[in-house]
Amino acid sequence: IFVFVILFAFVLSKIMTSTITKPIIETSDFIQQVITRQDYSLKLAVISDDEVASLQHNLNQLLLRAEHWTAELTEHSIQLEDKVKQRTLSLNELNAELEVMVDEMAKAKDSAENANLAKSQFLANMSHEIRTPLNGILGMAELLSYSQLDDKQTPYVNSIRNSGKNLVSIINDILDFSKIEAGKLVFSPSPVNLRRDFESLLKLIS
């Protein structure tokens, strides 16, 4: 009986090893191989029809889904890389256009500043050139007013003096524009005689 029991246990262990233990070991080795190689396309051969076979079948289904998910993830990653490349290319083109625009704006700014400086210098030079003969006219008109003039000549001389003063005022106003642009305009209050100014204007127009 003892020998029979020993033989029965040995045969039973062989059967269990071939039907349960060996498939489980093979499954474990297969899982380790998948983890090591990171290859979800591997499939485990199912050669039986028991609980271990069901486990192996479910493992194959899981690997199939993992392979499908990996393929989708790879495809999405490639699409994302393409989109990133396209966006990067578009941004590079926009940056190049912006750099060109900035350069053009800087050149336009320099040109405008140079033109403004030339205009200010021109106004200053012209005002000086105009004032020189105008001061001579005003001086001669002033000397002429001190001479012996009749009643008809006196208003003529006064009109010359007033017109010259008005012209000087206009020149000063023109210079004020350049002072405004340069930020150097200073306001100073002064009394105004409206009656005298209107009378002078009416005489000039008449």
C-alpha positions as a printed NumPy array, in Angstrom:
array([[  0.   ,   0.   ,   0.   ],
       [  2.812,   2.387,   0.927],
       [  4.606,   1.757,  -2.374],
       [  1.353,   2.169,  -4.223],
       [  0.678,   5.482,  -2.477],
       [  4.207,   6.681,  -3.299],
       [  3.782,   5.735,  -6.936],
       [  0.351,   7.364,  -7.058],
       [  1.706,  10.569,  -5.532],
       [  4.598,  10.59 ,  -8.   ],
       [  2.291,  10.096, -10.97 ],
       [ -0.084,  12.738,  -9.581],
       [  2.76 ,  15.214,  -9.149],
       [  3.904,  14.582, -12.702],
       [  0.382,  15.15 , -13.963],
       [  0.01 ,  18.354, -11.943],
       [  3.428,  19.529, -13.078],
       [  2.582,  18.985, -16.723],
       [ -0.954,  20.395, -16.495],
       [ -0.696,  23.23 , -13.919],
       [  2.805,  24.071, -12.767],
       [  4.503,  24.024, -16.142],
       [  1.902,  26.251, -17.884],
       [  2.027,  28.688, -14.962],
       [  5.844,  28.805, -15.158],
       [  5.657,  29.289, -18.921],
       [  3.107,  32.051, -18.443],
       [  5.315,  33.738, -15.851],
       [  8.336,  33.513, -18.144],
       [  6.255,  34.903, -21.003],
       [  5.119,  37.854, -18.906],
       [  8.725,  38.534, -17.923],
       [  9.71 ,  38.412, -21.6  ],
       [  6.984,  40.924, -22.523],
       [  8.092,  43.26 , -19.719],
       [ 11.738,  42.999, -20.774],
       [ 11.218,  43.477, -24.514],
       [  8.293,  45.916, -24.239],
       [  6.764,  44.085, -27.178],
       [  2.995,  43.733, -26.873],
       [  2.702,  41.883, -30.177],
       [  3.922,  38.658, -28.531],
       [  1.271,  36.011, -27.968],
       [  1.273,  33.007, -25.663],
       [  0.383,  29.657, -27.212],
       [ -2.656,  28.088, -25.535],
       [ -2.492,  24.279, -25.741],
       [ -5.004,  23.23 , -23.092],
       [ -8.577,  23.924, -22.083],
       [ -8.503,  24.467, -18.346],
       [ -8.323,  27.399, -15.91 ],
       [ -4.657,  28.085, -16.76 ],
       [ -5.591,  28.144, -20.447],
       [ -8.335,  30.642, -19.646],
       [ -5.758,  32.774, -17.85 ],
       [ -3.428,  32.55 , -20.835],
       [ -6.236,  33.456, -23.207],
       [ -7.162,  36.517, -21.115],
       [ -3.484,  37.486, -21.038],
       [ -3.362,  37.317, -24.839],
       [ -6.49 ,  39.496, -25.051],
       [ -4.904,  42.02 , -22.688],
       [ -1.726,  42.067, -24.792],
       [ -3.835,  42.543, -27.926],
       [ -5.535,  45.584, -26.374],
       [ -2.197,  46.885, -25.155],
       [ -0.792,  46.519, -28.682],
       [ -3.801,  48.39 , -30.078],
       [ -3.461,  51.168, -27.498],
       [  0.263,  51.408, -28.164],
       [ -0.364,  51.724, -31.906],
       [ -2.952,  54.468, -31.317],
       [ -0.634,  56.252, -28.907],
       [  2.206,  56.065, -31.444],
       [ -0.047,  57.417, -34.17 ],
       [ -1.249,  60.273, -31.954],
       [  2.348,  61.002, -30.994],
       [  3.366,  61.203, -34.657],
       [  0.424,  63.472, -35.432],
       [  1.288,  65.651, -32.46 ],
       [  4.907,  65.897, -33.601],
       [  3.732,  66.888, -37.083],
       [  1.459,  69.559, -35.62 ],
       [  4.272,  70.832, -33.414],
       [  6.59 ,  71.003, -36.424],
       [  3.952,  72.87 , -38.441],
       [  3.277,  75.292, -35.588],
       [  7.014,  75.778, -35.078],
       [  7.466,  76.473, -38.784],
       [  4.561,  78.95 , -38.728],
       [  5.989,  80.65 , -35.647],
       [  9.398,  80.881, -37.291],
       [  7.824,  82.464, -40.366],
       [  5.866,  84.9  , -38.186],
       [  9.014,  85.751, -36.235],
       [ 10.86 ,  86.406, -39.489],
       [  8.023,  88.655, -40.694],
       [  7.978,  90.462, -37.355],
       [ 11.729,  91.001, -37.518],
       [ 11.353,  92.472, -41.013],
       [  8.507,  94.703, -39.803],
       [ 10.534,  95.819, -36.79 ],
       [ 13.477,  96.657, -39.033],
       [ 11.225,  98.585, -41.412],
       [  9.591, 100.428, -38.514],
       [ 13.009, 101.279, -37.064],
       [ 14.123, 102.611, -40.45 ],
       [ 10.874, 104.571, -40.805],
       [ 11.334, 105.946, -37.289],
       [ 14.898, 107.019, -38.051],
       [ 13.769, 108.562, -41.33 ],
       [ 10.943, 110.443, -39.583],
       [ 13.292, 111.687, -36.872],
       [ 15.81 , 112.828, -39.48 ],
       [ 13.043, 114.547, -41.452],
       [ 11.759, 116.212, -38.294],
       [ 15.252, 117.374, -37.395],
       [ 15.782, 118.708, -40.921],
       [ 12.453, 120.522, -40.734],
       [ 13.33 , 122.094, -37.392],
       [ 16.721, 123.179, -38.695],
       [ 15.105, 124.55 , -41.835],
       [ 12.552, 126.544, -39.809],
       [ 15.259, 127.905, -37.536],
       [ 17.445, 128.924, -40.476],
       [ 14.557, 130.434, -42.422],
       [ 13.321, 132.371, -39.413],
       [ 16.794, 133.798, -38.949],
       [ 17.083, 134.658, -42.637],
       [ 13.643, 136.309, -42.638],
       [ 14.153, 138.198, -39.412],
       [ 17.35 , 139.847, -40.612],
       [ 15.786, 141.877, -43.459],
       [ 12.542, 142.231, -41.522],
       [ 14.353, 143.91 , -38.66 ],
       [ 15.848, 146.291, -41.207],
       [ 12.373, 147.109, -42.505],
       [ 11.033, 147.671, -38.983],
       [ 14.043, 149.784, -38.089],
       [ 13.682, 151.959, -41.158],
       [  9.931, 152.274, -40.546],
       [ 10.665, 153.277, -36.955],
       [ 13.156, 155.947, -38.105],
       [ 10.721, 157.078, -40.78 ],
       [  7.998, 157.574, -38.15 ],
       [ 10.261, 160.033, -36.308],
       [ 10.675, 162.177, -39.436],
       [  8.349, 164.934, -40.597],
       [  5.38 , 163.142, -42.152],
       [  2.087, 164.527, -43.268],
       [ -1.265, 163.15 , -42.218],
       [ -1.445, 160.88 , -45.26 ],
       [  2.038, 159.354, -44.819],
       [  1.744, 158.655, -41.078],
       [ -0.864, 155.846, -41.332],
       [  1.158, 154.284, -44.156],
       [  4.248, 154.121, -41.976],
       [  2.216, 152.783, -39.06 ],
       [  0.75 , 150.118, -41.331],
       [  4.271, 149.091, -42.394],
       [  5.349, 148.858, -38.737],
       [  2.259, 146.877, -37.696],
       [  2.54 , 144.498, -40.673],
       [  6.189, 143.876, -39.85 ],
       [  5.365, 143.197, -36.214],
       [  2.602, 140.825, -37.271],
       [  5.034, 139.022, -39.549],
       [  7.496, 138.691, -36.662],
       [  4.686, 137.276, -34.527],
       [  3.845, 134.738, -37.257],
       [  7.498, 133.692, -37.463],
       [  7.586, 133.275, -33.688],
       [  4.444, 131.123, -33.881],
       [  6.098, 128.943, -36.517],
       [  9.092, 128.53 , -34.237],
       [  6.726, 127.6  , -31.402],
       [  5.701, 124.507, -33.369],
       [  9.288, 123.313, -33.43 ],
       [  9.533, 124.076, -29.717],
       [  6.387, 122.014, -29.086],
       [  7.88 , 119.051, -30.972],
       [ 11.121, 119.417, -29.024],
       [  9.222, 119.718, -25.725],
       [ 10.754, 123.121, -24.954],
       [  7.696, 125.369, -25.238],
       [  7.242, 127.617, -22.192],
       [  4.009, 129.557, -21.551],
       [  4.216, 133.015, -20.031],
       [  1.13 , 135.151, -19.259],
       [  1.005, 138.646, -20.751],
       [ -1.691, 141.357, -20.944],
       [ -3.725, 141.621, -24.156],
       [ -5.415, 144.769, -25.47 ],
       [ -8.195, 143.392, -27.674],
       [ -9.409, 146.817, -28.788],
       [ -5.962, 147.82 , -30.007],
       [ -5.401, 144.484, -31.718],
       [ -8.743, 144.624, -33.54 ],
       [ -8.128, 148.205, -34.652],
       [ -4.698, 147.218, -35.94 ],
       [ -6.194, 144.262, -37.799],
       [ -8.925, 146.394, -39.379],
       [ -6.394, 148.957, -40.514],
       [ -4.227, 146.229, -42.036],
       [ -7.158, 144.697, -43.911],
       [ -8.424, 148.073, -45.098]])
